[in-house]
Amino acid sequence: MTTPDAAQPVNIATVAKAALKRDPWDLPDVSGLVVGVLGGTGDQGRGLAYRFAKAGQKVIIGSRAAERAQTAAGELGLGIEGAANADCARRSDVVIVAVPWEGHAQTLESLRAELAGKLVIDCVNPLGFDKKGAFALKPAEGSAAEQAAALLPESRVTAAFHHLSAMLLQDPETAEINTDVMVLGEARADTDVVQALAARIPGMRGVFAGRLRNAHQVESLVANLVSVNRRYKAHAGLRVTDV
């Protein structure tokens, strides 16, 4: 027999329905989070580091060589620090993976311990190039993000920031990055954080786009944007309508 004070079992369906009723634009305050960028010496990594630091976020960029990261950090300014990848991962609350696809698996395998318990944002696009232009590659796991999730079982892996122009991100004359960021992940609390981080950059908005199993088509769309940019000499991004 139970008493009025006895603990009642949690009704998962009720919790899920309550979550769905939440305002999807009610996002957490992420201003105090330290953002690490693995591959922060590459164009995409440098651009993201610059934009987040300019928005007031504490940023650490990582590289295989600490000296290279420190040099890049000094060039970017804005209080950005440089460190070896492992140190960057340890000291950051949120870690963006912006390494070349060719080194994606090896880099993450080597940092499994440092990334345990961290929110990881994978923005890597597996692409190939030939005389016909860019084309999407499909990893055995399904996508770069799913590969990251398989390699980092103790991390909370999300996917975002795929469709951004590295040139615009790094351009100090570009005040706003007018684009939407497709955010994918398994837990709403994690995708909310990523959406909130995207919103820290003027002009940018994070939009939830499904679970990690949908990451392949998001990563692949970059091949289409490369074709758009080459034809029209542009720096195309995405906007989601009616949201």
C-alpha positions as CSV (number, residue, x, y, z in Angstrom):
1,M,0.0,0.0,0.0
2,T,1.3,3.5,-0.9
3,T,0.9,6.6,1.2
4,P,0.2,10.1,-0.1
5,D,3.9,10.9,0.5
6,A,5.2,7.9,-1.4
7,A,7.3,8.7,-4.5
8,Q,5.3,8.3,-7.7
9,P,6.9,6.8,-10.9
10,V,7.8,9.3,-13.5
11,N,5.5,9.2,-16.5
12,I,7.9,9.5,-19.5
13,A,5.0,10.3,-21.9
14,T,3.9,13.2,-19.7
15,V,7.4,14.6,-19.5
16,A,7.8,14.4,-23.2
17,K,4.5,16.2,-23.9
18,A,5.5,18.9,-21.4
19,A,8.8,19.4,-23.3
20,L,6.9,19.7,-26.6
21,K,4.8,22.5,-25.2
22,R,7.9,24.6,-24.4
23,D,8.6,27.6,-26.5
24,P,11.2,26.3,-29.0
25,W,12.9,29.7,-28.9
26,D,13.2,29.7,-25.1
27,L,17.0,28.9,-25.1
28,P,19.5,28.8,-22.2
29,D,22.1,31.5,-21.3
30,V,25.4,30.2,-22.7
31,S,27.4,33.3,-22.3
32,G,29.6,31.8,-19.6
33,L,30.6,28.6,-21.5
34,V,34.1,28.1,-22.7
35,V,34.1,27.1,-26.4
36,G,37.0,25.0,-27.7
37,V,37.6,24.7,-31.4
38,L,39.5,21.6,-32.5
39,G,41.1,22.4,-35.9
40,G,41.1,26.1,-34.9
41,T,44.0,26.9,-37.2
42,G,42.0,26.0,-40.3
43,D,39.8,28.4,-42.1
44,Q,36.5,27.2,-40.7
45,G,37.9,26.8,-37.2
46,R,39.5,30.2,-37.2
47,G,36.3,31.8,-38.5
48,L,34.1,30.2,-35.8
49,A,36.6,31.1,-33.1
50,Y,36.7,34.7,-34.3
51,R,32.9,35.1,-34.3
52,F,32.4,33.5,-30.9
53,A,35.1,35.5,-29.3
54,K,33.8,38.7,-30.9
55,A,30.4,37.9,-29.4
56,G,32.0,37.7,-26.0
57,Q,32.5,34.0,-25.6
58,K,35.7,32.6,-24.0
59,V,37.4,30.7,-26.8
60,I,40.3,28.2,-26.9
61,I,41.5,27.0,-30.3
62,G,43.3,23.6,-30.5
63,S,45.8,22.2,-32.9
64,R,48.1,19.1,-33.0
65,A,50.9,21.6,-32.3
66,A,50.3,24.0,-29.4
67,E,52.7,26.5,-31.0
68,R,50.6,26.7,-34.1
69,A,47.4,27.2,-32.1
70,Q,49.1,29.9,-30.0
71,T,50.2,31.7,-33.2
72,A,46.7,31.6,-34.7
73,A,45.2,32.8,-31.4
74,G,47.6,35.7,-31.3
75,E,46.7,36.7,-34.9
76,L,43.0,36.6,-34.0
77,G,43.2,38.5,-30.7
78,L,40.0,39.0,-28.8
79,G,41.3,37.1,-25.8
80,I,41.4,33.8,-27.7
81,E,43.9,31.3,-26.4
82,G,45.7,28.5,-28.3
83,A,46.6,25.1,-27.0
84,A,47.3,21.5,-28.0
85,N,44.1,19.6,-28.9
86,A,44.1,17.6,-25.7
87,D,44.5,20.7,-23.5
88,C,41.8,22.6,-25.5
89,A,39.4,19.7,-25.0
90,R,40.0,19.4,-21.3
91,R,39.6,23.2,-20.6
92,S,36.4,23.7,-22.7
93,D,32.8,23.2,-21.8
94,V,31.7,22.9,-25.4
95,V,34.0,21.6,-28.1
96,I,33.5,22.2,-31.9
97,V,35.1,19.7,-34.2
98,A,36.4,21.6,-37.3
99,V,39.2,19.3,-38.4
100,P,39.7,18.1,-42.0
101,W,37.6,15.0,-42.8
102,E,40.7,13.0,-43.5
103,G,41.9,13.3,-39.9
104,H,38.4,13.2,-38.3
105,A,38.4,9.7,-36.9
106,Q,42.1,9.7,-35.8
107,T,41.7,13.0,-34.0
108,L,38.6,12.0,-32.1
109,E,40.0,8.6,-31.1
110,S,43.0,10.3,-29.6
111,L,40.8,12.6,-27.5
112,R,38.2,10.2,-26.2
113,A,39.2,10.6,-22.6
114,E,39.5,14.4,-22.8
115,L,36.1,14.7,-24.5
116,A,34.3,12.4,-22.1
117,G,31.3,14.2,-20.6
118,K,31.6,17.2,-23.0
119,L,29.1,18.6,-25.4
120,V,30.7,18.1,-28.8
121,I,29.5,19.9,-31.9
122,D,30.7,18.2,-35.1
123,C,30.7,20.6,-38.2
124,V,32.8,18.4,-40.5
125,N,31.6,17.8,-44.1
126,P,32.9,14.6,-45.7
127,L,33.4,15.8,-49.3
128,G,35.3,14.6,-52.3
129,F,36.4,16.7,-55.3
130,D,37.0,15.8,-59.0
131,K,36.8,17.5,-62.3
132,K,33.0,17.7,-62.0
133,G,33.2,19.5,-58.7
134,A,32.4,18.7,-55.1
135,F,30.5,15.6,-54.1
136,A,29.3,14.1,-50.8
137,L,31.0,11.1,-49.3
138,K,29.1,8.7,-47.0
139,P,31.0,7.4,-44.0
140,A,30.4,3.8,-42.9
141,E,28.6,5.1,-39.8
142,G,26.3,7.2,-41.9
143,S,27.8,10.7,-41.4
144,A,30.7,12.5,-39.8
145,A,28.5,13.2,-36.7
146,E,27.5,9.6,-36.3
147,Q,31.1,8.6,-36.6
148,A,31.9,11.1,-33.8
149,A,29.1,9.6,-31.7
150,A,30.5,6.1,-32.2
151,L,34.0,7.1,-31.4
152,L,33.0,9.2,-28.3
153,P,30.5,7.1,-26.4
154,E,30.9,9.1,-23.2
155,S,30.4,12.5,-25.0
156,R,27.1,14.3,-26.0
157,V,27.5,14.6,-29.7
158,T,25.6,17.1,-31.8
159,A,26.0,18.4,-35.4
160,A,25.9,22.1,-36.5
161,F,27.7,24.9,-38.3
162,H,28.1,23.0,-41.6
163,H,26.8,25.6,-44.1
164,L,28.9,28.7,-43.2
165,S,31.3,30.5,-45.4
166,A,34.8,30.5,-43.8
167,M,35.6,33.7,-45.8
168,L,32.7,35.6,-44.3
169,L,33.3,34.2,-40.8
170,Q,36.9,35.6,-40.9
171,D,36.0,38.9,-42.6
172,P,36.1,41.7,-40.0
173,E,34.2,43.9,-42.4
174,T,31.2,41.5,-42.3
175,A,29.1,42.6,-39.3
176,E,26.5,39.9,-39.5
177,I,26.4,36.3,-40.8
178,N,22.8,36.2,-42.1
179,T,22.1,32.5,-42.2
180,D,20.4,29.7,-40.3
181,V,22.3,26.8,-38.7
182,M,20.8,23.4,-38.8
183,V,21.3,21.7,-35.4
184,L,21.0,18.0,-34.9
185,G,21.3,15.9,-31.8
186,E,19.7,13.3,-29.5
187,A,18.9,15.4,-26.5
188,R,16.9,18.6,-26.5
189,A,19.0,20.1,-23.7
190,D,22.1,19.7,-25.9
191,T,20.5,21.1,-29.1
192,D,19.1,24.0,-27.2
193,V,22.7,24.9,-26.1
194,V,23.9,24.7,-29.6
195,Q,21.0,26.8,-30.9
196,A,21.8,29.4,-28.2
197,L,25.4,29.5,-29.2
198,A,24.5,30.1,-32.8
199,A,22.3,33.0,-31.8
200,R,25.3,34.7,-30.1
201,I,26.6,35.5,-33.5
202,P,24.8,38.5,-35.0
203,G,22.5,37.5,-37.9
204,M,22.7,33.8,-37.2
205,R,20.0,31.5,-35.9
206,G,20.1,27.9,-34.8
207,V,17.2,25.7,-36.0
208,F,16.6,22.1,-34.7
209,A,16.7,19.8,-37.7
210,G,16.3,16.3,-36.2
211,R,18.4,13.5,-34.7
212,L,21.9,12.5,-35.7
213,R,20.6,9.9,-38.1
214,N,19.6,12.9,-40.3
215,A,23.1,14.4,-40.3
216,H,24.3,12.9,-43.6
217,Q,22.0,15.0,-45.8
218,V,22.9,18.1,-43.8
219,E,26.6,17.5,-44.3
220,S,26.0,16.5,-48.0
221,L,24.2,19.8,-48.8
222,V,27.6,21.6,-48.6
223,A,28.5,20.0,-51.9
224,N,25.5,21.8,-53.5
225,L,26.4,25.1,-51.8
226,V,30.0,24.7,-53.2
227,S,28.4,24.5,-56.7
228,V,26.1,27.5,-56.0
229,N,29.1,29.6,-54.8
230,R,31.2,28.7,-57.8
231,R,28.5,29.4,-60.4
232,Y,27.4,32.7,-58.8
233,K,30.6,33.8,-57.2
234,A,28.8,34.0,-53.9
235,H,29.1,32.9,-50.2
236,A,25.7,31.2,-50.0
237,G,24.1,30.1,-46.7
238,L,20.6,28.8,-45.8
239,R,17.4,30.3,-44.5
240,V,14.5,28.1,-43.2
241,T,11.2,29.7,-44.0
242,D,8.0,29.9,-41.9
243,V,9.8,29.1,-38.6
